[in-house]
């Protein structure tokens, strides 16, 4: 499955050489088997990640018999992954790094398995490789899917997220006629901070959708400095909104059509940080819209 998610260009960007892949594997294949084939060793490592433990504590955490735990610890000690001080066991520096990586792999496999159809049937080309490598940060998410009984399910969830948030950041290359009304309502609150990255086409559609009589009033909402807009020249195949509490992430299908019936929703701190990193990535690729430029665009459109 992983080979379907990454192309050669992406892998080279993150510093992996195809010529050395097999050599690396041959060198560490026994280690991979050692750590990956034993649930006992994995549970011991995960239990020690937040600090040292006694055998009794490890037994209570893992539900594994003491004799089995001691056998697993002895094996890990031989690898200098777990160390002992008195009755306490703790991770060595190597063990700490190793366990963090094992957690990352575990979370990645979890998110790929739970949302298999989403990753296989939707475009991920516009998520940068470094964030794809951390896709496990989205493991604690829920897939919201609209159905015949509630075709507006994803849009309703998105609206609720935006209306109850104070810090809103979004990237969009899709347009919905309700968006302007939603953000007009949100911006009435001077404590709300809104940052939007819109493609040029969506920016124009957004302005066109506002009633000309209310357009200037809409711009006045920015007098508080709580609305910030960037224009993105390229048409990216991802759309998302991240707030202080939520992430709402949508994708395009392989046919190039935005899937408005599915959204990945998360309240996880890891997912929110992941989305903020993605926002910053696109912010660097975008041009800040100044009011005078927006005025020119408005004059052209109304």
N, C-alpha and C positions, 0 to 999 in steps of 0.2 A: 504493500500500500504506500509506503513512504516514497517509493520511486515514482509514483503517480503524482505526488504532491510537489516534488522538487525537480526542476530541470537542471541540466548541466551548468548553465550560466549561473543559476542561483547558488549551487554548491560551490562553484569556484569563487564566488563573491565572499563566502564565509571562510575561505581559506582551505578548502578540502581539495586535495589533488587526486584525480581519478587514478593516476599512475601509482600512487602510494596506498590506495585504499586496501588492497589485498595484502600488502606487506604489513600494514598496521593490524589488520585482522589476524593474520598468522601469528603476530607477536603477542596478542592479548586474548586469543580465543579461549584459552584455558581459564583466564581470569573471568571472562564473560560467563562461562559455564559455571564457575565456582560461585559467583555472586547471584547469578540469575536462576540457578536450578534449585536453590534451597530457600523455602519460605521461612525456615527457622533463622537462618543467617540474616535474611532480609529484615525480619521482624526485630531481631536484636539490634541491627544497625539503626533502624527507624526509631526504636525506643530510646536509643542513646543519643539521638541527634540533639535533644534539648537539654542534655546534661547527664552526669554519671548516675548509675543505678546499681543497686544490690540485686543479687539473684532473686530474692523474694519479690522485689518491685518488677523485675523483668517477667517473672512468672505471672504476676497479677495483670500486667499490661498485655502480654501476648497470649495468655491462656495455655502456655506450653509447660510441660513438666520440667522441674528443676534439672534433672539428669540430662534431658535433651538440650536444655539451654546451656549447661556447662560444657557439653560436647561441642555445641556450636561456637561458644566463646573460645574454647581451646583452638579450634580451627582458625578463627579470626585473629587470635593472638599470634599464631604462627605467621600470619601475613602482615603483622604489625599494624593491623587496622584497629584492633581493640587493645587497650592497655588496662592494667589492673593496679589499683592502689588500695591496699588493705582489702576490705570486702567490696569495694566499689569498682565497677567497670566503666570505662569511658572511651570515647573515640580518640584515636591519635589524630594528628593534623591530616595525615593521608586519609584516615577513615572519615573525617569530617567532610573533606572535599568529595570523596567517593560517594558518600551517602547523599550529599546534596545533588550530585549528578544522577544517582539512582532515583531520587525523588522526581527529578525533572523528567527522566525517561518514563517513569510510572505515570506521571500526570499527562504526558504527551500521548502515551498509548491509551489512557483513559478517555481523553477528549476525542481522539480519532475513532475509538470504538463506539462511544456513546452517540456521536454525531457523524457516523460513517457516511450516510447518504448525502449529508450536507457538504462534506469535503469532496466526495467523489463526483458530485454532479454540479458543483458551483465553481466559479472562477476564484482563484486565490493569487493570481499573477500580480495583483497590485498591493499585496502585503509584502513588505520588504523581507528578505531572507532572515535577517537577525530577529525579526519578530515571529516569523514562521518557526524558527528554532525554539522560541519560547511559547509556542501555541498551547502548551500544557497549562499556562496561566488561565486559560478559559475553561478548565475542567469543571470548575464549580459553577456551571451555567445551566440554563434551561432553554430548550428549543420551543418557542411559541409558534404554533401553526394554526393558521386560519382554516376553517372548514365550512361546509354548506350551512351549518347551523349558526355560524358566526364568522362571516367573511371579512368583517372589519376587526377581527381579534388583535392582529398585530398593530394596526393603526391605533386602536383604543389603548393598548398597552403603552405604545410610544407616547401618545398624548398625555396619559396619566403621569408618566415618568417626567416629561418636560414641565408640566404644570406644577409639580411638587418639588422642583429643583431650584437651586439658587446659583449654581455654577454649571453652565451648559456649554458644551463644546461639540460641534458637529461637522462632519464632512459629507457633502451630498452632491451627487450628480443625477439625482432623480427629483422630480417635482410632484408635489401633492397640493391641490388647491386649498387645503386646510392649513398648510404650514404658516402662511402669513398671518392668518387669524390667531393661530396658537401663539406665535411669537409676539404679536401685538399685545395679546393679553399678558404674556409673561413679562414684557418690558415695562408694563405699567408699574411694576414693583421696582423701585430704585435700588433695592438691595441685590437684584439679580444681575449676574454677569453672563453675557452671551457672546460666544465666539463661533463664527460660522465660516467654513471654507466651502465655497460654492464654485462649480464650474461656471464659465462665462455664460453658457446657455441657460443654466438654472438661475443664475443671477438675473438675467433679463426676464425670464419667465416669472420669477418672484415679483419683480417690480411691476410687470404688466398685470399681475393678478391683483394688485392693490387698487382699490377704487381711486381714480385720479383726484377726487375731492379730498381723500384722506391721505394721499401720498406724502404731502409735505408734513402733515401731522405725524405720520409714521416716522419720518426722518427726524422730527423734533424729539422723538423718544431717545435719540442718541445724544441729546444735549447733556444727559447725565453721564455720558461716557461709558455706558454699560453695554453698548452694542458694538461689536468689532467684526468686520467682514473682510475676508480675503477671497481673491479670485484665483481659481486654479485653471490653467490653460488646458491641461490634459483631461480627457474623459476617463476617469478611473472606474474600475469595476468593483467598487466597495462603497458602502455608505454606513455611517454609524453615528451615534450620539453617545457621549459620555458625560456624566454629571458627577457630583460629589458622592452619589450613592449608587448609581446604576450605569450599566453599559447596555446599549441596544445596537446590535450589529447585524447588518444585512448584506446579502451577496447577490451577484448576478449569476444567472444560469450560464451554462456553456454556450447557449444560443445567443448570449449577449443581452438578455432581457432581465431587468431587475426583478428578483423574486419578492414580491410584496406580501406573499403569504407565509413567509418564514422569517423569524428574527431570533437571534441568539441573545438571551437576556441574562445578565449576571449582576449580583450585588457584591461579588467577591472583590476584596482589596487588590488581589493580584490581577484580576481581569480589568479593573478600572485603571490600574497603573499601565497595563499593556495597551489599553485603548488611548490613554494620554500620550504614550510614546508614539503611537501611530498618528495621532493628531499632530504632534510636533514634527513628525517626519513630513507630513503634507504641508504644514505651515511653512516650512523652509522652502518648499517648492512653489509657494503661492505669493501673490502680490497683494499687499494691504490696500484696501479701497479707502481712499480719502473722500471726504464729503464733496469736494469740488468735482472729483471725477464722477461720483454718483449723481451729482446735479446734472452734469453733461449727459449722462446716460438717461436720466429721467427726462430731460428736455427733448431728447431724441425720441423717446417712447410715448410721450403724452402730448 
